[in-house]
Amino acid sequence: MLDIKITRAETLKEKPADETKLGFGKIFTDHMFLMDYDAGVGWHDARIEPYHPFSIAPGCVILHYAQEVFEGLKAYRTADNTIQLFRPECNAKRFQDSCERLCIPAFPEDDFVESIKALVEVEKDWVPHTDGASLYIRPFIFATMEQLGVHASSSYTYCVILSPSGAYYATGLAPVRIYVEDEYIRAAPGLTGFAKCGGNYAASIKSGELAEELGFSQVLWLDGVEHKYVEEVGSMNIFFKISGKIYTAACVGTVLPGVTRRSIIELCKDWGYEVIEGKLAIEDVMKAGHDGTLEEIFGSGTAAVVTPVKELKYEDDTVTIGDGSIGELTQKLYDTMTGMQWGKIEDNKGWITPVCKG
Ligand SMILES: *Cc1c(COP(=O)(O)O)cnc(C)c1O
């Protein structure tokens, strides 16, 4: 158990009046959770303080060498005003794996879940009431040592901030157009693709911007060695339904092991689908698109749960998936996952962690 010192804000911010216009990650709540690490001492001083800017030295490691990891999950409000989390222990474990890769001292899994529960309870009034809106939770750790030599920092800050966020799709699940990136890559064997770290994102922004300029909402990433096999889409995992079977890239170092991904795989197996985690060549996806066996494509991640794909552009070739509307399996996954998260259907998987009554 953490001994958490709570300092409450003297004045509270006004809560957004219209929860349908929240957007994503633009508004922050009144408080943040903090903890520090110092070599020889370990993680110490668990505390909740008013949300405030950091004061960091210009020479500190994070600003130059990006020694940082983060997580992303949500708190949901059910119809009977229970505030609850979805599989936070999975995020806790992944956070440790990310820390290990970035030479950051592991943050204890129990403390991770406890810190989130404590902060969400303090901020429970910020959990939106509107259908589809939730409280986005962003835990992160960054290196604070003042040092320009390229070495692991000896001090760190752990922080959790919260942001009320709207339904990802204001007008329901909108299928998107995807650009297959065949030049830049997101990850390669031995690099940090499996870790949730800021550096991966910094390297991916350019492709995303170029795709947007061309009118696509995301890029589909191919493997970093042969530029041949599908891996992820934007900052989501990706699934293909071809001739009734479900395909997704295996988590073998270059793919981020999504909590949504593993939940979807479990549900699909429960429903009797064959799920193949392995290599799927983009050439085979395009071929399936042309011969009519490509039934559905969707991205998966905490923010949107599932994102249906209606069009794929690869080099000079374009395929449209189905009639361009959301696929049956994609819709069923969305309904099941969000149903559990918002307490509308029973959690028969043990995926829900209640926090408090709101
Ligand atoms: C966070 C993330 C995902 C999705 O993970 P979830 O746990 O399902 O939210 C997928 N790909 C990348 C690159 C990510 O950063």
The ligand as an SDF file (V2000), in Angstrom:
LIG
                    3D

 15 15  0  0  0  0  0  0  0  0999 V2000
   -1.0610    2.1410  -27.1690 C   0  0  0  0  0  0  0  0  0  0  0  0
   -0.8050    1.5940  -28.5140 C   0  0  0  0  0  0  0  0  0  0  0  0
   -1.6310    0.6070  -29.1080 C   0  0  0  0  0  0  0  0  0  0  0  0
   -2.9250    0.1360  -28.4890 C   0  0  0  0  0  0  0  0  0  0  0  0
   -2.8110   -0.3980  -27.2090 O   0  0  0  0  0  0  0  0  0  0  0  0
   -4.0820   -0.4890  -26.2750 P   0  0  0  0  0  0  0  0  0  0  0  0
   -3.5530   -1.0710  -25.0160 O   0  0  0  0  0  0  0  0  0  0  0  0
   -5.0640   -1.3720  -26.9430 O   0  0  0  0  0  0  0  0  0  0  0  0
   -4.5970    0.8940  -26.1060 O   0  0  0  0  0  0  0  0  0  0  0  0
   -1.2530    0.0970  -30.3360 C   0  0  0  0  0  0  0  0  0  0  0  0
   -0.1640    0.5370  -30.9850 N   0  0  0  0  0  0  0  0  0  0  0  0
    0.6300    1.4950  -30.4600 C   0  0  0  0  0  0  0  0  0  0  0  0
    1.8290    1.9370  -31.2180 C   0  0  0  0  0  0  0  0  0  0  0  0
    0.3360    2.0490  -29.2170 C   0  0  0  0  0  0  0  0  0  0  0  0
    1.1260    3.0090  -28.7110 O   0  0  0  0  0  0  0  0  0  0  0  0
  1  2  1  0
  2  3  1  0
  2 14  2  0
  3  4  1  0
  3 10  2  0
  4  5  1  0
  5  6  1  0
  6  7  2  0
  6  8  1  0
  6  9  1  0
 10 11  1  0
 11 12  2  0
 12 13  1  0
 12 14  1  0
 14 15  1  0
M  END
$$$$
